[in-house]
């Protein structure tokens, strides 16, 4: 396997994978059944087929998956038979496990499923503690259980030896059916959804995974025992839920979210290394109060959701201490499904075009990303040579640059006899006196291609006018092409004209001209001048024009635009800075355009550029109209800064506690910025957290401490309780960096910027720190003035003993230190004008 894989399922149930090192979708060769959904990790992929059964495909590696089965043979000594299998009733089984409590005869070992095979038979382990034993592999002891040695002694009354047999997993790189059975038998109903994760919860055992599944009745099941030596797991265990579940998602760590039938979401809490199933469920409301959720996907620190109206939502404040998060943010775009992969990267399937989209700009500091970008890569079966009469002719003619394929439902079904040639379409018109060309007999084994209609005639008109000049200078006797008098939208009726088979001399080069569709040409002749009234746009089509070859290959086949139904990026190792080959197809397009430009004139190029500019302008206006009701993605951004500090716990035992400190800033719907402070700590091995809203912070002050660099965060409520949040940074520089960042965030949340105003209120602390408060309109409003403890104070630079100001913005200060050159005890007066 080269690179990591992105997995997807189209609307027909076909499974494809896209490598990070490749440039096309590769179909899953072994898929016999159609699949509904897949969930992938780097080493394997799980899926639900159309029979509602779960299948697994494990990627092959240089080291095969092998599992060791062992059993111990136990014997006791007696004076008559020496060592024999005649044991006392209080002894262990003759064949047992290492503890002697489980009965393990050799014929009781069975393969877990048909995907395993035995590697040879049973053999004796002649290694004991790294040393070789005697030939038969016996180890001796005085009694069961006791300490065994490889040497036989006079008091050795019991002995045992170990038998080993290996089984090998053979179903690699192929879909293997997983038995739908639990400890009590087969499951009552089939599965409807599946999600795999949990590989970062614990490093032991190796390759441990958490697999969650949802049945058709809304029950949730957990697959036990999935690890490297047993990729299929052992059995299913039901997990109780507060309602009927329709979809579930499991992240790489301890996040597990699910969607209920009513549209609410539930979060699994208590997921740990010792308890990967978790303990309790917590209900979270839908992102929209009137529209329920239909899909959710989680990562390490992110949760994305899709509601029934296909709106995309991002959950902020997600981490291991707070798996429920703090609120929803609406994102731009409409998706039918969404998936969070490795490194919290996001993938989705668009509602309108059913294309795969990748969320760009997702980083640890910008978890919500910046914009959606379509993954427009072909499938493996679509990359094949194709002749003229295809959609690539439109691409070469300039329609590619509009970003639209207006007739995508009418595409070429079969290739022509001339493989490996691409043709640009030109319109030809015969003179009134020109006889219709003879219809050559069509080959019975060559199917007639179906040609897409031309959506615009401007570039054909320019080509035609340019070719007329060349036609006048051509050899005599050749059919002439009269100048085209009509333009797009002209009301003068003209009879449709047939296509011509032009000689190579008229082409101006070695490209040979050929007719496309003679049947439609004859139908035009049968109509005659009185056949009806129509303009150029109504009669112009690619089936009545001539083509010439450019020697290019077509990139896409008949099924050009695949429609996707499901996406899984759990095995795709990309991040926000990864340069993917999927988005580097511009070179191929540039080469096609360069080859095309060798055969077109400057007049044609100018016409195409004019048409491209007009169509781009129209498309921009149309897209802006469609997205006017969307909120700007920048206004919904989330910014997070994290760090490690110490927090003073004010209750017993009063001590400093190591905590994780996080500042989360976000923009509200009205564009105002706000933020939340989070403190994550452990109390009696239980994860807890404190939080404070930035817009509630009233003052940030450094605290004098001989041993630590501390500062305090006050709110109105904590000021009344005399219980501020006291934090200690590792260095003084880090403390002042956090103070500056928090102060800036608090000012942004209150709309304060620039220097203090003339009406500002100045204050000085006992340490000489200078603070300023901007009075609000409600500060002295009657009858309910703003309380003093709700005033926000921001620190300005400098240290003064006393400060005075007036209404003109002039501020005087009395310094605390003795200036140079003054006698001891002298003071300094400072003046400043705001």
GIURBEL-V131666 format. One record per residue. N is the residue number from 1. SS is DSSP state (~ for helix, > for strand, _ for the rest). PSI is psi as a letter, one per 40 degrees, with the letter a starting at -180 (none if undefined). OMEGA is omega in degrees with one decimal (NA if undefined). Layout:
N	SS	PSI	OMEGA
N	SS	PSI	OMEGA
//
This chain:
1	_	h	-179.9
2	_	h	-179.7
3	_	i	175.6
4	_	i	-168.8
5	>	i	168.1
6	>	h	-175.6
7	>	i	179.2
8	>	i	177.2
9	>	h	178.3
10	>	i	-174.8
11	_	e	177.9
12	_	e	178.0
13	_	e	178.4
14	_	h	-175.8
15	>	h	178.2
16	>	i	174.5
17	>	i	-179.2
18	>	h	-178.8
19	>	i	176.9
20	_	e	176.8
21	_	e	-178.1
22	_	i	-178.8
23	_	e	176.2
24	>	i	177.6
25	>	h	176.8
26	>	h	178.7
27	>	i	176.4
28	_	h	-172.2
29	_	d	-170.7
30	_	e	-175.6
31	_	h	178.8
32	_	d	-179.2
33	_	i	170.7
34	_	i	-176.9
35	>	i	176.0
36	>	d	-175.6
37	>	i	175.3
38	>	i	172.8
39	>	h	-168.4
40	>	i	165.6
41	_	a	-173.4
42	_	d	-175.8
43	_	e	-176.7
44	>	i	178.2
45	>	h	177.0
46	>	i	-179.7
47	>	i	174.8
48	>	h	-178.1
49	>	a	-178.1
50	_	e	175.4
51	_	e	178.9
52	_	e	175.0
53	_	i	-177.8
54	>	h	179.2
55	>	i	-177.2
56	>	h	171.8
57	>	h	-178.4
58	>	h	179.6
59	_	h	179.1
60	_	i	178.6
61	_	i	-179.7
62	_	d	-179.8
63	_	h	-179.1
64	_	i	177.5
65	_	h	-178.3
66	>	i	179.2
67	>	h	-176.7
68	>	h	173.0
69	>	h	180.0
70	>	i	176.9
71	>	i	-177.4
72	>	h	175.8
73	>	h	-174.8
74	>	h	177.5
75	>	i	177.2
76	>	i	-179.6
77	>	i	170.6
78	>	i	-173.3
79	_	d	-174.9
80	_	d	-172.5
81	_	e	-173.0
82	>	b	177.0
83	>	h	179.7
84	>	i	-179.4
85	_	e	175.4
86	_	h	-176.5
87	_	i	177.2
88	_	i	178.3
89	_	d	179.7
90	_	e	-179.7
91	_	i	177.7
92	_	i	177.8
93	_	i	175.9
94	_	d	174.2
95	>	h	-173.7
96	>	i	171.9
97	_	a	-174.5
98	_	d	179.5
99	_	e	-177.5
100	_	e	-177.6
101	_	d	-176.9
102	_	h	179.0
103	>	h	-176.4
104	_	g	171.8
105	_	i	-174.7
106	~	d	-178.6
107	~	e	179.5
108	~	e	-178.6
109	_	h	179.9
110	_	i	176.7
111	_	h	-178.8
112	_	d	179.7
113	_	i	178.6
114	_	e	179.7
115	_	e	178.1
116	>	i	174.4
117	>	i	-179.7
118	>	i	173.5
119	>	g	-178.7
120	>	a	-178.7
121	>	a	179.5
122	>	i	175.1
123	>	i	-175.8
124	>	h	176.0
125	_	h	-178.6
126	_	f	177.4
127	>	h	-179.4
128	>	h	179.0
129	_	f	-179.0
130	_	e	179.7
131	>	i	-179.6
132	>	h	177.5
133	_	a	174.1
134	_	i	-170.5
135	_	d	-176.4
136	_	e	174.1
137	_	e	-177.8
138	_	i	169.6
139	>	i	-167.7
140	>	i	177.1
141	>	i	-179.0
142	_	d	-179.9
143	_	i	173.8
144	_	h	-28.0
145	_	i	-179.7
146	_	a	178.5
147	_	h	-175.2
148	_	i	175.5
149	>	i	-179.5
150	_	e	-179.7
151	_	h	178.5
152	_	h	-178.9
153	_	i	-177.8
154	_	d	-178.8
155	_	e	178.9
156	_	h	-177.9
157	_	e	179.2
158	>	i	175.6
159	>	i	177.6
160	>	i	174.1
161	>	i	-172.5
162	>	h	175.6
163	>	h	-175.1
164	>	i	172.5
165	>	h	-178.0
166	>	i	170.1
167	>	i	-173.0
168	>	h	177.3
169	>	h	-173.4
170	_	e	-173.9
171	_	f	176.1
172	>	i	-179.0
173	_	f	176.7
174	_	i	-179.3
175	_	h	-179.6
176	>	h	-178.7
177	>	h	179.6
178	_	h	179.8
179	_	h	178.3
180	_	g	-177.9
181	>	i	171.9
182	>	a	-175.5
183	_	d	-178.3
184	_	e	179.7
185	>	a	-178.5
186	>	i	-179.1
187	_	i	-174.7
188	_	d	-177.9
189	_	i	-177.7
190	_	i	-175.1
191	>	i	-179.0
192	>	d	-179.6
193	>	i	-175.7
194	>	i	179.0
195	>	h	-177.6
196	>	i	179.1
197	>	a	175.4
198	_	e	-178.2
199	_	e	178.1
200	_	e	179.0
201	_	d	-176.8
202	_	i	176.4
203	_	e	179.3
204	_	h	-5.2
205	_	i	-176.6
206	_	h	177.7
207	_	f	-178.4
208	_	h	-179.5
209	_	i	173.6
210	>	h	-179.4
211	>	h	178.7
212	>	i	-179.7
213	>	i	178.5
214	>	h	179.3
215	>	i	-179.0
216	_	d	178.3
217	_	e	178.2
218	_	e	178.0
219	_	i	-178.9
220	>	h	-178.6
221	>	i	179.7
222	>	h	-179.1
223	>	h	-178.3
224	>	i	165.8
225	_	f	178.3
226	_	h	177.2
227	>	a	-174.6
228	_	d	-177.9
229	_	e	178.0
230	>	g	-173.5
231	_	d	-179.4
232	_	e	-175.3
233	_	i	-174.1
234	_	d	-174.3
235	>	i	177.9
236	>	i	177.0
237	>	h	-177.8
238	>	h	177.9
239	>	h	-177.9
240	_	i	-178.6
241	_	i	-178.1
242	_	e	-179.9
243	_	a	178.9
244	_	h	-177.4
245	>	h	178.1
246	>	d	-178.7
247	>	i	-176.4
248	>	i	179.1
249	>	h	-179.3
250	>	h	-179.0
251	_	i	-180.0
252	_	d	-176.5
253	_	b	-172.1
254	_	e	178.9
255	_	h	174.9
256	>	h	178.0
257	>	i	177.6
258	>	i	179.7
259	>	h	177.3
260	>	i	-178.7
261	_	d	-178.9
262	_	e	-179.5
263	_	e	175.1
264	_	i	178.4
265	>	i	176.9
266	>	i	-176.7
267	>	h	178.5
268	>	h	177.5
269	>	i	178.6
270	_	e	177.8
271	_	h	-178.6
272	_	a	178.8
273	_	d	-179.6
274	_	e	-179.1
275	_	g	-177.4
276	_	e	178.9
277	_	e	-176.9
278	_	a	-174.3
279	_	d	-173.5
280	>	i	175.1
281	>	i	175.3
282	>	h	-177.4
283	>	h	176.9
284	>	h	-178.8
285	_	i	177.2
286	_	i	178.7
287	_	d	178.5
288	_	h	-175.8
289	_	d	-176.2
290	_	e	-178.0
291	_	h	-178.0
292	_	i	178.1
293	>	i	176.7
294	>	e	-176.8
295	>	i	177.3
296	>	i	176.2
297	>	h	-174.5
298	>	i	174.1
299	_	b	177.5
300	_	d	-178.0
301	_	e	-177.3
302	_	i	172.0
303	>	h	176.6
304	>	i	-178.1
305	>	i	176.1
306	>	h	178.4
307	>	i	-174.8
308	_	d	176.1
309	_	e	176.8
310	_	e	173.9
311	>	i	-178.1
312	>	h	-177.3
313	>	i	178.8
314	>	h	180.0
315	>	h	-179.2
316	>	i	176.3
317	_	f	-177.1
318	_	h	170.8
319	_	a	-176.7
320	_	d	177.6
321	_	d	-178.0
322	_	g	-176.5
323	_	e	-179.5
324	_	e	-179.2
325	_	a	-174.7
326	_	e	-179.5
327	>	i	-178.1
328	>	i	175.3
329	>	h	178.7
330	>	h	-178.7
331	>	i	179.0
332	>	i	177.0
333	>	i	177.3
334	>	h	-175.9
335	>	i	173.3
336	>	d	176.2
337	>	i	-177.1
338	>	i	-178.1
339	>	h	177.0
340	>	h	-178.0
341	_	a	179.6
342	~	i	179.2
343	~	f	178.5
344	~	f	175.3
345	_	i	-169.7
346	>	h	176.8
347	>	i	179.9
348	>	i	176.3
349	>	h	-175.8
350	>	i	-179.5
351	_	d	-174.5
352	_	d	-172.2
353	_	e	-178.7
354	_	f	177.3
355	_	i	178.0
356	>	h	-179.8
357	>	i	178.2
358	>	h	-179.9
359	>	h	-178.8
360	>	i	174.2
361	_	e	178.5
362	_	h	178.3
363	_	i	179.5
364	_	d	178.3
365	_	e	178.9
366	_	g	-172.3
367	_	d	-178.9
368	_	e	178.8
369	_	a	-174.6
370	_	d	-174.1
371	>	i	175.6
372	>	i	177.4
373	>	h	-177.1
374	>	i	175.7
375	_	g	-177.0
376	_	g	175.7
377	_	i	-178.9
378	>	i	171.9
379	>	i	-174.3
380	~	d	-178.7
381	~	e	-178.6
382	~	e	-177.7
383	_	g	-179.5
384	_	i	178.4
385	_	i	-179.6
386	_	i	-174.6
387	_	a	180.0
388	_	a	179.7
389	_	f	-175.3
390	_	i	-178.9
391	~	d	178.0
392	~	d	173.7
393	~	d	175.6
394	~	d	178.8
395	~	d	179.8
396	~	d	-178.5
397	_	e	176.0
398	_	e	-179.3
399	~	e	179.0
400	~	d	-172.5
401	~	e	176.9
402	~	e	179.5
403	_	e	-176.5
404	_	i	170.1
405	_	g	-169.9
406	_	e	-179.3
407	_	f	-174.3
408	_	d	178.8
409	_	e	178.6
410	_	g	-175.2
411	_	i	179.3
412	_	h	-176.4
413	_	d	-176.1
414	_	i	-179.8
415	_	i	179.9
416	_	i	-179.9
417	_	d	178.5
418	_	g	-174.7
419	_	i	174.4
420	_	e	179.0
421	_	h	178.1
422	_	h	-172.0
423	>	i	174.3
424	>	h	-169.4
425	>	h	177.8
426	>	i	-179.0
427	>	h	177.7
428	_	i	179.3
429	_	h	-179.5
430	_	i	177.7
431	_	i	-178.2
432	_	d	-178.3
433	_	e	-177.0
434	_	h	177.3
435	_	i	177.5
436	_	i	-178.7
437	_	i	178.8
438	_	i	-178.3
439	_	h	179.2
440	_	i	179.0
441	_	h	179.5
442	_	i	177.7
443	_	h	-178.7
444	_	d	-176.7
445	_	e	178.9
446	_	h	-179.3
447	_	i	179.2
448	_	h	-179.6
449	_	i	176.2
450	_	h	-168.5
451	_	h	175.4
452	_	i	179.9
453	_	i	176.6
454	_	h	-177.9
455	_	e	-179.9
456	_	i	-174.5
457	_	e	-172.3
458	~	d	-177.0
459	~	d	178.0
460	~	d	178.7
461	~	d	178.8
462	~	d	179.2
463	~	d	-178.8
464	~	d	-179.8
465	~	d	178.6
466	~	d	-179.1
467	~	d	-179.9
468	~	d	178.9
469	~	d	177.6
470	~	d	-176.6
471	~	d	179.3
472	~	d	-179.1
473	_	e	-177.3
474	_	i	-179.7
475	_	i	-178.2
476	_	i	-179.8
477	_	e	178.7
478	_	i	179.4
479	_	h	-178.9
480	_	i	177.0
481	_	h	-177.2
482	_	i	178.6
483	_	h	-178.7
484	_	h	-174.5
485	_	d	-175.7
486	_	i	174.6
487	_	i	-178.7
488	_	h	-179.7
489	_	e	-179.9
490	_	i	-175.6
491	_	e	-179.2
492	_	h	-177.2
493	_	h	176.4
494	_	i	178.1
495	_	i	176.9
496	_	i	-175.1
497	_	i	-179.7
498	_	i	176.0
499	_	i	-179.1
500	_	i	169.7
501	_	h	-174.1
502	_	i	178.0
503	_	i	179.3
504	~	d	179.8
505	~	d	179.6
506	~	e	-177.3
507	~	e	178.3
508	_	e	-179.7
509	_	a	-177.3
510	_	e	-179.3
511	_	h	-176.9
512	_	h	179.7
513	_	i	-180.0
514	>	i	179.1
515	_	i	-176.0
516	_	d	-173.1
517	_	h	-177.8
518	~	d	-177.7
519	~	d	179.3
520	~	d	175.5
521	~	d	177.5
522	~	d	177.3
523	~	d	175.2
524	~	d	179.4
525	~	d	-179.0
526	~	d	179.6
527	~	d	177.5
528	_	a	-178.5
529	_	d	-177.1
530	_	e	-175.7
531	_	e	179.0
532	_	i	-176.4
533	_	h	179.3
534	_	i	-179.2
535	_	a	-176.0
536	~	d	-177.5
537	~	d	-178.1
538	~	d	-174.9
539	~	e	-175.6
540	_	h	175.9
541	_	i	-179.2
542	~	e	-179.8
543	~	e	179.3
544	~	f	-179.4
545	>	i	178.4
546	>	i	-179.2
547	>	i	171.9
548	>	i	-169.9
549	>	i	175.8
550	_	e	179.2
551	_	f	179.5
552	_	i	177.9
553	_	i	177.2
554	_	h	-176.4
555	_	d	-173.0
556	_	i	179.9
557	_	a	-174.9
558	_	d	-180.0
559	_	g	-168.0
560	_	d	-173.1
561	_	g	179.2
562	_	i	177.2
563	_	h	-174.4
564	>	i	-179.6
565	>	d	-176.1
566	>	i	-178.2
567	>	i	177.4
568	>	h	179.8
569	_	e	-179.6
570	_	e	178.0
571	_	e	-177.0
572	_	h	-175.0
573	_	g	174.9
574	_	i	174.1
575	_	a	-175.7
576	_	e	-178.0
577	_	e	-178.6
578	_	h	175.5
579	_	h	-175.9
580	_	i	177.7
581	~	e	-176.9
582	~	d	-176.8
583	~	e	-176.9
584	_	f	-179.5
585	_	e	-178.9
586	~	d	-178.7
587	~	d	178.4
588	~	d	179.0
589	~	d	-179.5
590	~	d	178.7
591	~	d	178.0
592	~	d	179.3
593	~	d	179.7
594	~	d	177.8
595	~	d	179.5
596	~	d	-175.7
597	~	e	178.7
598	_	e	-174.3
599	_	e	-179.7
600	_	i	-176.8
601	_	i	176.4
602	~	d	178.7
603	~	d	178.0
604	~	d	179.2
605	~	d	179.2
606	~	d	178.5
607	~	d	179.4
608	~	d	179.6
609	~	d	178.9
610	~	d	179.3
611	~	d	179.8
612	~	d	-179.3
613	~	d	179.9
614	~	d	-178.6
615	~	d	175.9
616	~	d	178.5
617	~	d	178.3
618	~	d	-179.8
619	~	d	178.4
620	~	d	178.3
621	~	d	-178.6
622	~	d	179.7
623	~	d	178.0
624	~	d	176.9
625	~	d	-177.4
626	~	d	-174.2
627	_	e	179.9
628	_	d	-176.5
629	_	e	177.9
630	_	i	173.7
631	_	i	-178.1
632	_	h	-178.9
633	_	d	-179.6
634	~	d	-179.1
635	~	e	-179.6
636	~	f	-175.6
637	_	i	177.6
638	>	h	-179.8
639	>	h	-174.7
640	>	h	172.3
641	>	h	-175.8
642	>	i	177.8
643	>	i	179.3
644	>	h	179.8
645	>	a	173.2
646	>	i	-176.2
647	>	h	-179.6
648	>	h	179.3
649	>	h	-172.9
650	_	e	175.0
651	_	i	-175.3
652	_	h	-9.4
653	_	h	-178.7
654	_	h	-178.9
655	>	i	176.8
656	>	h	-176.9
657	>	h	175.5
658	>	h	-177.8
659	>	i	169.9
660	>	h	-174.3
661	>	h	-178.3
662	>	h	174.3
663	>	h	-179.7
664	>	h	179.0
665	>	i	-179.6
666	>	i	179.5
667	>	h	179.4
668	_	i	179.6
669	_	d	-180.0
670	_	e	178.9
671	_	e	179.0
672	_	h	-179.6
673	>	i	178.1
674	>	i	-178.8
675	>	i	179.6
676	>	h	173.1
677	>	h	177.7
678	>	h	173.0
679	>	h	-178.3
680	>	h	-178.6
681	>	i	178.5
682	>	h	178.4
683	>	h	-175.5
684	_	f	178.8
685	_	f	176.4
686	>	h	-178.2
687	>	h	178.1
688	>	i	178.8
689	>	i	170.9
690	>	i	177.8
691	>	i	176.8
692	>	h	179.3
693	>	h	-177.8
694	~	d	-178.2
695	~	e	175.7
696	~	e	179.6
697	>	h	-178.5
698	>	d	180.0
699	>	i	175.6
700	>	h	-174.4
701	>	h	170.3
702	>	i	-177.0
703	>	h	-179.1
704	_	h	179.1
705	_	h	-175.0
706	_	d	-172.9
707	_	e	-175.7
708	_	i	176.6
709	>	g	-169.8
710	>	i	171.9
711	>	i	-175.1
712	>	i	177.9
713	>	h	-178.2
714	>	i	166.0
715	>	i	-179.3
716	~	d	-178.2
717	~	d	-179.5
718	~	d	175.0
719	~	d	177.3
720	~	d	-178.6
721	~	e	-174.6
722	_	f	-175.3
723	_	g	-179.5
724	_	i	173.9
725	>	h	-178.6
726	>	h	-178.1
727	>	i	179.4
728	>	h	178.7
729	>	i	-177.9
730	_	d	-179.3
731	_	i	178.6
732	~	d	178.8
733	~	d	178.7
734	~	d	178.6
735	~	d	-178.3
736	~	d	174.8
737	~	d	178.5
738	~	d	177.9
739	~	d	179.6
740	~	d	-179.5
741	~	d	179.3
742	~	d	178.6
743	~	d	178.5
744	~	d	178.7
745	~	d	179.0
746	~	d	178.2
747	~	d	179.2
748	~	d	-179.8
749	~	d	179.2
750	_	e	178.4
751	_	f	-179.1
752	_	h	177.9
753	_	i	179.9
754	_	a	-179.5
755	_	i	177.8
756	_	i	179.8
757	_	i	178.9
758	_	d	179.5
759	_	e	-175.4
760	_	i	177.1
761	>	h	-175.6
762	>	i	179.7
763	>	i	-180.0
764	>	h	177.1
765	_	i	179.6
766	_	d	176.8
767	_	e	179.9
768	_	e	177.8
769	>	h	-175.6
770	>	h	179.6
771	>	i	-179.0
772	>	i	176.5
773	>	h	178.2
774	_	h	-178.9
775	_	h	177.6
776	_	i	-178.6
777	_	d	-178.0
778	_	e	-177.0
779	_	d	-179.4
780	_	f	-178.8
781	_	h	177.8
782	_	i	2.8
783	_	e	-175.8
784	_	g	178.2
785	_	i	179.1
786	_	h	178.1
787	_	i	-178.9
788	~	d	-177.6
789	~	e	176.7
790	~	e	176.3
791	_	h	179.3
792	_	h	-179.9
793	_	h	175.8
794	>	i	-175.8
795	>	i	173.0
796	>	i	-174.9
797	>	i	176.0
798	>	i	176.6
799	>	h	-178.8
800	>	i	176.7
801	>	d	-177.0
802	>	i	-180.0
803	>	i	177.9
804	>	i	179.6
805	>	i	176.0
806	_	a	-175.8
807	_	e	178.1
808	_	e	178.8
809	_	e	177.6
810	>	h	-176.9
811	>	h	177.6
812	>	i	179.4
813	>	i	179.8
814	>	h	-174.1
815	>	i	-178.4
816	_	d	-174.6
817	_	i	178.7
818	_	h	-179.1
819	_	i	178.8
820	_	i	177.9
821	_	e	-179.4
822	_	i	177.5
823	_	i	179.0
824	_	h	-179.4
825	_	e	177.9
826	_	i	-179.4
827	_	i	-178.6
828	_	h	178.5
829	>	h	-179.9
830	>	i	180.0
831	>	i	179.4
832	>	i	176.9
833	>	h	-178.5
834	_	none	NA
//
